[in-house]
Amino acid sequence: MQNWSLGYSRSSPHRPAMPEAKNENAEEADLSHLFTTVDGEDRRRLNFYIQPRLEPNLHAWLFDAIKHSGGRIANEHREVFPRRGYILIDPTSRRGKDLIHSKPNDPSKPIWVVSWTFITGCLEAKRLLDPEAFARTSPVFLEPGYARLLKVFIHRSTPREARSNLATKIANHGGIIVDKKKDARVIICSPTSPKLLELRKLYPNSSEKAIESPLWVDECLKAGEIEFTQRRGGREP
């Protein structure tokens, strides 16, 4: 499971810090060419158009994450759609829905309209994913009341395969998997693990942490939004 820590710079609440990629062996992964493609002997940057008027925090995060991973922002300097590449949208917004209908995806054409969660999904997978799967994927794992990507730590009490599946679901819907509990907004822990009690004692009535079970992820996806099933710190309501 890949762990990403994509936070916000302490010096600027509106400019996100650059991402650091780590795998379970704490080895740094080089994703600087993730959003590139090889054309003969040349490496070409993939084009990304970011829907205008997204929330500033989200727009800034996407901008930096794409460029840090080798991509090119097609509308960085002027409002222009790329001839090939990806149009990143918020499919829940009016503008996003308009773009879905005005530029329907056609496998024969080199341009895709996808949810911006395509970026978080690719970063977690460390590869380009099928854009068709992100045509209407709604962002779910955002901090309530903020356009900030939710940071989630998945405790090792959860089986490895389940951790990988949870990480994919969260990332494909806009969340970020972090490798340290202290960086997380939500900690997912097996309800049968003795670590659950330790976490509740570690974060009693915390305003910064929520302790949830693995089932919480599917419950949020079903609801289409984050719904904490426990009070902060993992205490039952």
Backbone hydrogen bonds, N-H to C=O, Kabsch-Sander energy under -0.5 kcal/mol:
donor,donor_aa,acceptor,acceptor_aa,energy
3,N,22,K,-3.3
4,W,2,Q,-0.5
4,W,177,I,-3.7
5,S,20,E,-1.5
6,L,4,W,-0.6
7,G,5,S,-0.7
9,S,15,R,-1.5
12,S,9,S,-0.7
15,R,12,S,-0.8
17,A,7,G,-1.3
20,E,5,S,-0.9
22,K,3,N,-2.1
23,N,27,E,-1.3
26,A,23,N,-2.2
29,A,21,A,-1.1
31,L,29,A,-0.9
34,L,31,L,-1.6
35,F,69,S,-3.0
36,T,33,H,-1.1
36,T,34,L,-0.6
37,T,44,R,-2.7
39,D,37,T,-0.5
39,D,42,D,-3.6
40,G,38,V,-0.6
42,D,39,D,-2.0
44,R,37,T,-3.6
44,R,42,D,-0.5
46,L,35,F,-2.4
48,F,72,R,-2.4
49,Y,86,Y,-3.0
50,I,48,F,-0.6
51,Q,49,Y,-0.6
51,Q,88,L,-2.2
54,L,51,Q,-0.8
59,H,55,E,-2.9
60,A,56,P,-2.6
61,W,57,N,-2.1
62,L,58,L,-2.6
63,F,59,H,-2.6
64,D,60,A,-2.3
65,A,61,W,-2.7
66,I,62,L,-2.5
67,K,63,F,-2.0
68,H,64,D,-2.7
69,S,65,A,-1.1
70,G,67,K,-1.5
71,G,66,I,-2.7
72,R,46,L,-2.8
74,A,48,F,-2.6
74,A,72,R,-0.8
75,N,48,F,-0.6
76,E,73,I,-1.4
80,V,78,R,-1.2
85,G,110,P,-2.7
86,Y,47,N,-2.4
87,I,112,W,-3.4
88,L,49,Y,-3.5
88,L,86,Y,-0.7
89,I,114,V,-2.4
93,S,90,D,-2.0
97,K,93,S,-2.4
98,D,94,R,-2.2
99,L,95,R,-2.1
100,I,96,G,-1.9
101,H,97,K,-1.8
102,S,98,D,-2.5
103,K,99,L,-2.0
106,D,111,I,-0.6
109,K,106,D,-3.0
111,I,109,K,-0.6
112,W,85,G,-2.0
114,V,87,I,-2.5
114,V,112,W,-0.7
115,S,134,F,-2.9
116,W,89,I,-2.2
118,F,115,S,-2.1
119,I,116,W,-1.8
120,T,116,W,-0.6
121,G,117,T,-2.5
122,C,118,F,-2.2
123,L,119,I,-2.3
124,E,120,T,-2.0
125,A,121,G,-2.2
126,K,122,C,-1.7
127,R,122,C,-1.3
133,A,130,D,-1.3
134,F,131,P,-1.8
135,A,132,E,-1.2
140,V,173,H,-2.6
141,F,173,H,-2.1
142,L,140,V,-2.0
143,E,148,R,-2.9
146,Y,143,E,-2.6
148,R,146,Y,-0.6
150,L,141,F,-2.5
152,V,150,L,-0.5
152,V,176,I,-3.2
153,F,186,V,-2.7
154,I,152,V,-0.5
155,H,153,F,-0.7
155,H,188,I,-3.0
158,T,155,H,-2.0
163,R,159,P,-2.6
164,S,160,R,-2.2
165,N,161,E,-2.2
166,L,162,A,-2.7
167,A,163,R,-2.5
168,T,164,S,-2.0
169,K,165,N,-2.2
170,I,166,L,-2.6
171,A,167,A,-2.6
172,N,168,T,-2.6
173,H,169,K,-0.6
173,H,170,I,-0.9
174,G,171,A,-1.8
175,G,170,I,-2.9
176,I,150,L,-3.0
178,V,152,V,-2.4
178,V,176,I,-0.6
183,D,180,K,-1.2
184,A,181,K,-1.4
185,R,151,K,-2.6
186,V,151,K,-1.8
187,I,210,A,-2.9
188,I,153,F,-3.0
188,I,186,V,-0.5
189,C,187,I,-0.5
189,C,212,E,-2.6
193,S,190,S,-1.6
196,L,193,S,-1.5
198,E,194,P,-1.2
199,L,195,K,-2.6
200,R,196,L,-2.0
201,K,197,L,-2.0
202,L,198,E,-2.2
203,Y,199,L,-2.2
206,S,203,Y,-1.1
210,A,185,R,-1.0
211,I,231,R,-0.5
212,E,187,I,-2.8
212,E,210,A,-0.6
216,W,213,S,-1.7
217,V,214,P,-1.2
218,D,214,P,-0.6
219,E,215,L,-2.0
220,C,216,W,-2.2
221,L,217,V,-2.1
222,K,218,D,-2.4
223,A,219,E,-2.0
224,G,220,C,-1.9
225,E,220,C,-1.2
231,R,235,R,-3.2
233,G,209,K,-1.2
234,G,231,R,-1.9
235,R,232,R,-0.6
